[in-house]
Amino acid sequence: MADGGGPDTEIQTVSPPVPSTPDIELHKLLFFKVYKRRWFVLLVLCLLNCSNATLWLTFAPVADQSAKFLGVSLEQVNWLSLVYMVVAIPLSFGTSWMLDTLGLRTTLILGAWLNMTGAVLRCFAACVHDGLPFPFKYLLVMSGQSFGALAQPLIIFTPTKMAALWFPEDQRAIANTMASMSNPLGILVASLSSPLIAETHERIPNLLLVYAIPACIICVLATLGMQSSSPPTPPSASAESSGSEPFFKGIKLLLTNRAYLVLLLCFGSGIAVFTCFSTLLEQILCVQGYTNTFAGICGALFIVCGIVGAALLGVYVDKTKRFIEATKINMSLSALSCVAFSVVALMEQQKVAVALVCSLFGLFGFSIYPVAMELSVECSYPVGEATSAGLVFVSGY
């Protein structure tokens, strides 16, 4: 109490001094650095994904010529593509573990070497003489396809992981789109190039060499250029705080996640339809009297429209974050397009209708691929990106 008997008292509060420099952890959360090197990582993944897709569907657009060159039936030629599905199923879980445990760099380099080995091994089939009692050509080509199939999960499961590690949040969907759509771009290259290069069965060796050269170049780029699995500092807050569950615990979480299981069922069915469509399109249309060239054009329209749609949709969801709405609408339109194709593909002399339906099927079906992959990661956190996206992909096999 002050002198003079007044009842007033003076209360003083003490607060800690405001630091003159910002907290280091707060600074890290507010400011993130991106590196130009991320575009090289994206380029390597795109090229590798494209090359692996060309190896996958090398023979499907020229099935008749391939059967004659290898001395086998059309059914055996189909197995050169189907082996990718057979190999991918058991390897998918190991690939998811590799990406989440060993890292992006190790996985991609191993995939690049397996892809190159398969491409080179196929070329040796040209050195085998005709007339042998055993189909050594076919065995060599099938061995090369098997190496390519081993590489496919290592390559095709990585876009979501790469986008999460290297790109900021406002570029993640478009980076995922570019990396994912490079696979159908490779299918487009194979659909157009194979019939042009291998007009007769004698030119199949030239076709194998054309696809082997890029595989070797990409392997060198991946081996020498991939210096690390992630940038020195994270590009976003989610990358800074990201942490995945152990592999088997993550699988258990996914199998009890209702939203993820719905996406698994719907999108897995779509991948299965796409795989059959890409592999058997020539044989479906040629039965109705359409030419190999027209079948290749329909495959090209399917993929080109899909890539355009994916690019536009990727930009849209990057800005709006409306992953769920985009997925529901596109899957519904994809189902309608698939039904329409199953009807018009049975008709003869309906080139315009067949081409139009193939274009719409690609526009709605393909464009949802990268968005659904990104959505699978979003709805399954904290499970690792490779595990959640990989399980969705392999469900279509």
C-alpha positions as CSV (number, residue, x, y, z in Angstrom):
1,M,0.0,0.0,0.0
2,A,1.4,3.5,-0.9
3,D,2.2,6.1,1.8
4,G,-0.7,8.3,2.6
5,G,-3.1,5.4,3.3
6,G,-4.6,5.1,-0.2
7,P,-6.2,1.7,-1.0
8,D,-4.8,1.5,-4.5
9,T,-2.3,-1.2,-5.3
10,E,-0.1,-1.5,-8.3
11,I,0.1,-4.9,-10.0
12,Q,3.0,-5.6,-12.3
13,T,3.1,-8.4,-14.8
14,V,6.3,-9.9,-16.1
15,S,6.4,-11.5,-19.6
16,P,9.4,-13.2,-21.2
17,P,11.3,-11.1,-23.7
18,V,10.3,-11.5,-27.3
19,P,13.2,-13.1,-29.1
20,S,14.9,-11.0,-31.6
21,T,15.3,-13.8,-34.1
22,P,12.5,-16.2,-35.2
23,D,12.4,-19.7,-33.8
24,I,14.3,-22.1,-36.1
25,E,11.5,-24.7,-36.2
26,L,8.9,-22.1,-37.0
27,H,11.1,-20.7,-39.7
28,K,11.3,-24.2,-41.3
29,L,7.5,-24.6,-41.2
30,L,6.9,-21.2,-42.8
31,F,9.6,-21.3,-45.5
32,F,10.4,-24.2,-47.7
33,K,12.9,-24.5,-50.5
34,V,12.4,-26.3,-53.8
35,Y,15.3,-27.4,-56.0
36,K,15.6,-27.3,-59.7
37,R,16.9,-30.8,-59.5
38,R,13.3,-32.0,-59.0
39,W,12.6,-31.6,-62.7
40,F,15.5,-33.9,-63.6
41,V,14.1,-36.6,-61.2
42,L,10.7,-36.2,-62.8
43,L,12.3,-36.4,-66.3
44,V,14.1,-39.6,-65.5
45,L,11.0,-41.2,-64.0
46,C,8.9,-40.1,-67.1
47,L,11.4,-41.5,-69.6
48,L,11.8,-44.7,-67.6
49,N,8.0,-45.2,-67.3
50,C,7.6,-44.5,-71.0
51,S,10.4,-47.0,-72.0
52,N,8.9,-49.7,-69.8
53,A,5.5,-49.3,-71.4
54,T,7.0,-49.6,-74.9
55,L,8.6,-52.9,-73.9
56,W,5.3,-54.1,-72.4
57,L,3.2,-53.6,-75.6
58,T,5.9,-54.0,-78.2
59,F,4.1,-57.0,-79.8
60,A,0.4,-56.4,-79.2
61,P,0.0,-54.0,-82.2
62,V,1.8,-56.4,-84.5
63,A,0.6,-59.7,-83.1
64,D,0.4,-61.5,-86.5
65,Q,3.9,-60.5,-87.5
66,S,5.3,-61.4,-84.1
67,A,3.7,-64.8,-84.1
68,K,5.3,-65.5,-87.5
69,F,8.7,-64.2,-86.5
70,L,8.7,-66.2,-83.2
71,G,7.1,-69.3,-84.6
72,V,4.3,-69.4,-82.0
73,S,0.5,-68.9,-81.8
74,L,-1.3,-65.6,-81.2
75,E,-2.2,-66.8,-77.7
76,Q,1.5,-67.2,-76.9
77,V,2.1,-63.7,-78.2
78,N,-0.5,-62.4,-75.9
79,W,1.4,-63.8,-73.0
80,L,4.3,-61.6,-73.8
81,S,2.2,-58.7,-72.5
82,L,0.3,-60.7,-69.9
83,V,3.5,-61.7,-68.2
84,Y,3.7,-58.2,-66.8
85,M,0.5,-58.7,-64.8
86,V,1.6,-62.2,-63.6
87,V,4.9,-60.8,-62.3
88,A,3.6,-57.6,-60.9
89,I,1.2,-59.2,-58.4
90,P,3.7,-61.0,-56.1
91,L,6.3,-58.2,-56.5
92,S,4.0,-55.3,-55.7
93,F,4.4,-55.8,-51.9
94,G,8.1,-56.0,-52.1
95,T,8.2,-52.9,-54.3
96,S,6.1,-50.9,-51.8
97,W,8.5,-52.0,-49.0
98,M,11.5,-51.0,-51.1
99,L,10.2,-47.5,-51.8
100,D,9.2,-46.8,-48.2
101,T,12.3,-48.4,-46.7
102,L,15.3,-48.2,-49.2
103,G,14.2,-45.0,-50.9
104,L,13.4,-43.6,-54.3
105,R,17.0,-43.6,-55.7
106,T,17.7,-47.3,-55.1
107,T,14.3,-48.4,-56.4
108,L,14.5,-46.3,-59.6
109,I,18.1,-47.3,-60.4
110,L,17.3,-51.0,-59.9
111,G,14.2,-50.6,-62.2
112,A,16.3,-48.9,-64.9
113,W,18.8,-51.7,-64.9
114,L,16.1,-54.4,-65.1
115,N,14.4,-52.5,-67.9
116,M,17.6,-52.2,-69.9
117,T,18.5,-55.9,-69.3
118,G,15.1,-57.0,-70.6
119,A,15.3,-54.7,-73.7
120,V,18.8,-56.0,-74.6
121,L,18.0,-59.6,-74.0
122,R,15.1,-59.4,-76.4
123,C,17.5,-58.3,-79.2
124,F,19.4,-61.6,-79.0
125,A,16.3,-63.3,-80.4
126,A,17.3,-62.0,-83.8
127,C,20.5,-64.1,-83.7
128,V,18.6,-67.4,-83.3
129,H,18.3,-69.3,-86.5
130,D,15.0,-70.4,-87.8
131,G,14.0,-74.1,-88.0
132,L,15.1,-75.1,-84.6
133,P,12.9,-77.8,-82.9
134,F,12.4,-75.7,-79.8
135,P,11.2,-72.0,-79.8
136,F,14.4,-70.4,-78.6
137,K,13.4,-67.1,-80.0
138,Y,10.2,-67.0,-78.0
139,L,12.0,-68.1,-74.8
140,L,14.6,-65.3,-75.2
141,V,11.9,-62.7,-75.9
142,M,9.8,-64.0,-73.0
143,S,12.9,-63.7,-70.7
144,G,13.4,-60.1,-71.8
145,Q,9.7,-59.4,-71.2
146,S,10.1,-61.0,-67.7
147,F,12.9,-58.6,-66.8
148,G,10.8,-55.7,-68.0
149,A,7.9,-57.1,-65.9
150,L,10.2,-57.1,-62.9
151,A,11.0,-53.5,-63.5
152,Q,7.5,-52.3,-64.0
153,P,6.4,-52.2,-60.3
154,L,9.6,-50.5,-59.3
155,I,8.8,-47.7,-61.9
156,I,5.1,-47.4,-61.9
157,F,4.6,-47.3,-58.1
158,T,6.9,-44.3,-57.7
159,P,5.0,-41.2,-59.0
160,T,3.2,-40.4,-55.8
161,K,6.3,-41.0,-53.7
162,M,8.4,-38.8,-56.0
163,A,5.8,-36.0,-56.0
164,A,5.5,-36.1,-52.2
165,L,9.3,-35.9,-51.7
166,W,10.4,-33.4,-54.3
167,F,7.5,-31.1,-55.1
168,P,5.6,-28.4,-53.2
169,E,1.9,-29.0,-52.5
170,D,0.7,-26.7,-55.3
171,Q,2.7,-28.7,-57.9
172,R,2.2,-32.2,-56.5
173,A,-0.8,-33.2,-58.5
174,I,0.6,-32.0,-61.8
175,A,3.9,-33.7,-61.1
176,N,2.1,-36.9,-60.3
177,T,0.1,-36.5,-63.5
178,M,3.2,-36.1,-65.7
179,A,4.9,-39.1,-64.2
180,S,1.8,-41.3,-64.4
181,M,0.8,-40.3,-67.9
182,S,4.3,-41.1,-69.3
183,N,3.2,-44.8,-69.0
184,P,0.3,-44.4,-71.5
185,L,2.5,-42.2,-73.6
186,G,4.8,-45.2,-74.0
187,I,1.8,-47.3,-74.9
188,L,0.9,-44.7,-77.5
189,V,4.5,-44.8,-78.9
190,A,4.3,-48.6,-79.1
191,S,0.8,-48.5,-80.7
192,L,2.0,-46.1,-83.5
193,S,5.6,-47.2,-83.9
194,S,5.3,-51.0,-83.9
195,P,3.0,-51.2,-87.0
196,L,5.2,-48.6,-88.9
197,I,8.5,-50.3,-88.2
198,A,7.5,-54.0,-88.3
199,E,5.3,-54.1,-91.5
200,T,6.5,-57.6,-92.0
201,H,7.9,-60.3,-89.7
202,E,11.4,-59.9,-91.1
203,R,11.5,-56.4,-89.5
204,I,10.8,-57.4,-85.9
205,P,14.5,-57.4,-85.1
206,N,14.6,-53.7,-86.1
207,L,11.7,-53.0,-83.8
208,L,13.4,-54.7,-80.9
209,L,16.6,-52.6,-81.4
210,V,14.6,-49.3,-81.7
211,Y,13.1,-49.9,-78.2
212,A,16.4,-51.1,-76.7
213,I,18.4,-48.0,-77.4
214,P,16.3,-45.6,-75.3
215,A,16.3,-48.1,-72.5
216,C,20.1,-48.1,-72.4
217,I,20.3,-44.3,-72.5
218,I,17.7,-43.9,-69.7
219,C,19.6,-46.4,-67.5
220,V,22.7,-44.3,-67.8
221,L,20.8,-41.2,-66.9
222,A,19.2,-42.8,-63.8
223,T,22.5,-44.4,-62.6
224,L,24.6,-41.2,-63.0
225,G,22.0,-38.5,-62.4
226,M,20.0,-39.8,-59.4
227,Q,22.2,-38.6,-56.5
228,S,19.7,-38.9,-53.6
229,S,16.2,-40.1,-52.8
230,S,15.0,-36.8,-51.5
231,P,16.1,-33.1,-51.6
232,P,18.4,-31.7,-48.8
233,T,15.4,-29.9,-47.3
234,P,11.7,-30.7,-47.6
235,P,9.6,-28.8,-50.2
236,S,6.4,-28.6,-48.1
237,A,5.0,-28.9,-44.6
238,S,3.5,-32.3,-45.3
239,A,6.9,-33.5,-46.6
240,E,8.5,-32.1,-43.4
241,S,6.2,-33.9,-41.1
242,S,5.6,-37.0,-43.2
243,G,6.2,-40.4,-41.6
244,S,4.9,-43.7,-42.7
245,E,3.7,-46.6,-40.7
246,P,5.7,-49.9,-40.8
247,F,4.9,-51.9,-43.9
248,F,2.7,-54.7,-42.4
249,K,1.0,-52.3,-40.1
250,G,0.3,-50.0,-43.0
251,I,-1.3,-52.9,-44.9
252,K,-3.5,-53.7,-41.9
253,L,-4.6,-50.0,-41.7
254,L,-5.5,-50.0,-45.4
255,L,-7.6,-53.1,-45.2
256,T,-9.7,-51.5,-42.4
257,N,-10.0,-48.1,-44.2
258,R,-13.5,-48.1,-45.8
259,A,-12.9,-45.1,-48.0
260,Y,-9.7,-46.6,-49.3
261,L,-11.3,-50.0,-50.0
262,V,-14.0,-48.3,-52.0
263,L,-11.4,-46.6,-54.1
264,L,-9.4,-49.9,-54.4
265,L,-12.5,-51.7,-55.8
266,C,-13.5,-48.9,-58.2
267,F,-10.2,-47.9,-59.5
268,G,-8.7,-51.4,-59.6
269,S,-11.6,-52.4,-61.9
270,G,-10.8,-49.5,-64.1
271,I,-7.1,-50.5,-64.4
272,A,-8.2,-54.1,-65.3
273,V,-10.4,-52.8,-68.1
274,F,-7.6,-50.5,-69.4
275,T,-5.1,-53.4,-69.4
276,C,-7.4,-55.6,-71.4
277,F,-8.2,-52.7,-73.7
278,S,-4.6,-51.9,-74.4
279,T,-3.5,-55.5,-74.9
280,L,-6.4,-56.8,-77.0
281,L,-7.7,-53.8,-78.9
282,E,-6.2,-54.9,-82.3
283,Q,-7.7,-58.4,-81.9
284,I,-11.1,-57.1,-80.8
285,L,-11.4,-54.7,-83.8
286,C,-9.8,-56.9,-86.5
287,V,-12.3,-59.6,-86.0
288,Q,-15.0,-57.1,-87.2
289,G,-13.0,-56.4,-90.3
290,Y,-11.1,-53.3,-89.2
291,T,-7.4,-53.0,-90.1
292,N,-4.3,-53.0,-87.9
293,T,-3.8,-49.3,-88.8
294,F,-7.3,-48.3,-87.7
295,A,-6.8,-50.3,-84.4
296,G,-3.6,-48.4,-83.9
297,I,-5.4,-45.1,-84.5
298,C,-8.1,-45.9,-82.0
299,G,-5.4,-46.8,-79.4
300,A,-3.7,-43.5,-80.1
301,L,-6.9,-41.5,-79.7
302,F,-7.6,-43.4,-76.5
303,I,-4.3,-42.4,-75.0
304,V,-4.0,-38.9,-76.5
305,C,-7.4,-37.9,-75.2
306,G,-6.5,-39.4,-71.8
307,I,-3.2,-37.5,-71.5
308,V,-5.0,-34.2,-72.4
309,G,-7.7,-34.9,-69.9
310,A,-5.3,-35.8,-67.2
311,A,-3.3,-32.6,-67.8
312,L,-6.4,-30.5,-67.5
313,L,-7.8,-32.4,-64.5
314,G,-4.4,-32.3,-62.8
315,V,-4.3,-28.5,-63.0
316,Y,-7.9,-28.3,-61.8
317,V,-7.5,-30.4,-58.7
318,D,-4.2,-28.7,-57.9
319,K,-6.1,-25.4,-57.6
320,T,-9.3,-26.6,-56.1
321,K,-8.3,-29.7,-54.2
322,R,-11.6,-31.3,-55.2
323,F,-10.2,-34.8,-55.6
324,I,-13.4,-36.7,-54.5
325,E,-15.8,-34.8,-56.8
326,A,-13.5,-35.2,-59.8
327,T,-13.0,-38.9,-59.1
328,K,-16.7,-39.7,-58.8
329,I,-17.7,-37.8,-62.0
330,N,-15.0,-39.2,-64.1
331,M,-15.5,-42.8,-63.0
332,S,-19.2,-42.6,-63.8
333,L,-18.5,-41.2,-67.3
334,S,-15.8,-43.9,-67.8
335,A,-18.3,-46.6,-67.0
336,L,-20.7,-45.3,-69.6
337,S,-17.9,-45.0,-72.2
338,C,-16.9,-48.6,-71.5
339,V,-20.4,-49.8,-72.1
340,A,-20.6,-47.8,-75.3
341,F,-17.4,-49.4,-76.6
342,S,-18.6,-52.9,-75.8
343,V,-21.6,-52.2,-78.1
344,V,-20.0,-50.4,-81.0
345,A,-17.0,-52.8,-81.1
346,L,-19.4,-55.5,-82.2
347,M,-20.5,-53.5,-85.3
348,E,-18.9,-53.6,-88.7
349,Q,-18.1,-50.5,-90.8
350,Q,-18.6,-48.1,-87.9
351,K,-15.2,-46.4,-87.9
352,V,-16.5,-43.0,-86.7
353,A,-18.5,-44.4,-83.8
354,V,-15.6,-46.7,-82.7
355,A,-13.1,-43.9,-82.9
356,L,-15.4,-41.5,-81.0
357,V,-16.1,-43.9,-78.2
358,C,-12.4,-44.8,-77.8
359,S,-11.6,-41.0,-77.5
360,L,-14.3,-40.5,-74.9
361,F,-13.2,-43.6,-73.0
362,G,-9.6,-42.3,-72.9
363,L,-10.7,-38.8,-72.0
364,F,-12.7,-39.8,-68.9
365,G,-10.9,-43.0,-68.0
366,F,-7.3,-42.1,-68.3
367,S,-7.6,-38.6,-66.9
368,I,-8.7,-39.9,-63.5
369,Y,-5.6,-42.1,-63.1
370,P,-3.2,-39.7,-61.4
371,V,-6.0,-38.0,-59.4
372,A,-7.1,-41.4,-58.0
373,M,-3.5,-42.2,-57.1
374,E,-3.1,-39.0,-55.3
375,L,-6.5,-39.5,-53.6
376,S,-5.4,-43.0,-52.4
377,V,-2.4,-41.3,-50.6
378,E,-4.6,-38.6,-49.1
379,C,-7.3,-40.9,-47.7
380,S,-4.8,-43.5,-46.3
381,Y,-2.4,-41.2,-44.3
382,P,-0.2,-42.1,-42.4
383,V,0.4,-45.2,-44.6
384,G,3.4,-44.8,-46.9
385,E,2.7,-43.4,-50.4
386,A,4.2,-46.4,-52.2
387,T,2.1,-48.9,-50.2
388,S,-1.2,-47.1,-50.7
389,A,-0.8,-46.3,-54.3
390,G,0.9,-49.6,-55.2
391,L,-1.9,-51.7,-53.7
392,V,-4.5,-49.8,-55.7
393,F,-2.6,-50.3,-58.9
394,V,-2.0,-54.0,-58.4
395,S,-5.7,-54.6,-57.6
396,G,-6.4,-54.1,-61.3
397,Y,-4.2,-57.1,-62.2
